[in-house]
Amino acid sequence: MKRALAAAVLTLALAHSQASKEQNRTGIVLPSPQLLQCRSSACSQLWSEEPEPGAEFPKQIIIDMNHNCIYGFTVLYDKSISMDAVEAAIDERYKKWAPADFANSPLRLWRVEPEKLVIQLSVADKKDQKRNVAEVGTKLVIFLPFGGRSACANP
């Protein structure tokens, strides 16, 4: 458990130092959904693809683990990044799995059947800020495998 946590912290620290070197940010970098249900050393690939120069990196990634297995993560993008930009980055890869019911909702959802995961996009509000989740306006992207925490029980 300590090794997996140390690896995650190191990976995030490297990503943060890389992000701070970027000056002109343009694209949005998404985390790799392969992180879901990965176990310890298999969790090294943090980004879904090679980030383009000037890409927007997440401000923070919160990882949910159960017995050395990642069963979900919440990605926070700075409030200066538009909801449309984050949605477009997710749509680029997952648009066909976005239910039409959420097209005009403040909450966006993608149910990706082939990868057995759900992605939720929302904007932090005053309640989130009061609970110390995120500052108002921060974009929250939640990745969960089908079954949530119980997905880790099935290696």
C-alpha positions in Angstrom: 0.0 0.0 0.0 2.8 2.4 0.9 4.6 1.6 -2.4 1.5 2.3 -4.4 0.8 5.5 -2.6 4.5 6.6 -3.0 4.3 5.8 -6.7 1.1 7.8 -7.1 2.6 10.8 -5.3 5.8 10.6 -7.3 3.9 10.5 -10.6 1.7 13.4 -9.6 4.7 15.4 -8.5 6.4 14.8 -11.9 3.2 15.8 -13.7 3.0 19.0 -11.6 6.6 19.9 -12.4 5.9 19.3 -16.0 2.8 21.4 -15.9 4.5 24.3 -14.2 7.1 24.4 -17.1 4.3 24.8 -19.7 3.7 28.4 -20.6 1.1 28.6 -23.4 -1.5 26.0 -22.6 -4.1 25.0 -25.2 -5.4 21.4 -25.0 -6.9 19.5 -22.0 -5.0 16.5 -20.7 -7.2 13.7 -19.4 -6.0 10.9 -17.0 -5.8 7.4 -18.4 -8.9 5.3 -17.6 -6.6 2.3 -17.4 -5.7 3.5 -13.9 -9.0 2.2 -12.8 -8.6 -1.3 -11.2 -4.9 -1.2 -11.6 -2.7 -2.6 -8.9 0.5 -1.0 -7.5 3.3 -1.0 -10.1 0.8 -1.3 -13.0 -0.4 2.2 -12.2 2.5 4.1 -13.8 0.8 5.5 -16.9 -1.0 8.6 -15.6 -2.1 10.4 -18.8 -4.4 9.0 -21.5 -2.0 10.0 -24.3 1.2 12.0 -24.8 0.3 15.6 -23.8 0.7 18.1 -26.6 3.0 21.2 -26.0 1.0 23.8 -24.1 -1.6 21.4 -22.8 -3.8 22.1 -19.8 -3.0 19.7 -17.0 -5.3 18.9 -14.0 -4.9 21.1 -10.9 -5.3 18.0 -8.7 -6.2 14.3 -8.9 -7.9 12.6 -6.0 -7.4 8.8 -6.1 -9.8 6.4 -4.3 -8.1 3.1 -3.5 -9.2 -0.2 -1.8 -6.5 -2.7 -0.8 -3.9 -1.5 -3.4 -6.5 -1.1 -6.2 -7.7 2.2 -7.7 -11.5 2.2 -8.0 -12.0 5.8 -8.9 -10.5 9.2 -9.2 -11.6 12.8 -9.3 -9.8 15.2 -11.6 -9.9 18.9 -10.8 -9.3 21.5 -13.6 -8.7 25.1 -12.7 -11.7 27.4 -12.7 -10.1 29.4 -15.5 -10.5 26.5 -17.9 -13.9 26.5 -19.5 -16.5 23.7 -19.1 -16.8 23.5 -22.9 -13.0 22.9 -23.2 -13.1 20.0 -20.7 -16.3 18.6 -22.2 -14.7 18.7 -25.7 -11.6 16.9 -24.5 -13.8 14.1 -23.1 -16.1 14.1 -26.2 -13.1 13.7 -28.4 -12.7 10.2 -27.1 -16.1 9.3 -25.6 -18.8 11.4 -27.3 -20.8 8.4 -28.6 -21.3 7.2 -25.0 -22.8 10.5 -23.8 -26.5 9.9 -23.0 -28.8 12.5 -24.7 -30.6 13.1 -21.4 -27.6 15.0 -20.1 -26.9 17.1 -23.2 -28.4 20.3 -21.7 -27.8 19.5 -18.0 -25.2 21.2 -15.8 -24.0 17.7 -15.1 -22.5 15.8 -18.1 -22.2 12.0 -18.1 -20.6 9.4 -20.3 -21.3 5.6 -19.8 -18.4 3.9 -21.7 -19.6 0.3 -22.1 -16.5 -1.1 -23.8 -14.2 0.1 -21.1 -16.8 -0.4 -18.3 -16.5 3.0 -16.9 -18.6 6.1 -16.2 -17.3 9.7 -16.5 -19.1 12.6 -14.8 -18.3 16.3 -15.4 -19.6 19.1 -13.3 -18.6 22.5 -11.9 -17.9 23.0 -8.2 -20.4 25.2 -6.5 -20.6 26.9 -3.1 -21.5 23.6 -1.4 -18.3 22.0 -2.8 -16.2 24.9 -1.6 -17.8 24.8 1.9 -16.9 21.1 2.1 -13.4 21.9 1.0 -13.8 19.8 -2.2 -12.9 22.5 -4.6 -13.1 26.2 -5.2 -16.3 27.5 -6.9 -15.9 27.2 -10.7 -13.4 24.4 -10.6 -14.3 21.7 -13.1 -14.7 18.2 -11.5 -14.3 15.1 -13.7 -15.0 11.8 -11.9 -14.0 8.4 -13.4 -15.5 5.3 -11.9 -15.5 1.7 -13.1 -18.9 -0.1 -13.3 -19.5 -1.4 -9.8 -17.4 1.4 -8.2 -15.4 0.1 -5.2 -16.6 -3.5 -5.7 -14.8 -3.5 -9.1 -11.6 -4.0 -7.2 -12.8 -7.4 -5.9 -12.7 -8.8 -9.4 -9.0 -8.8 -10.6 
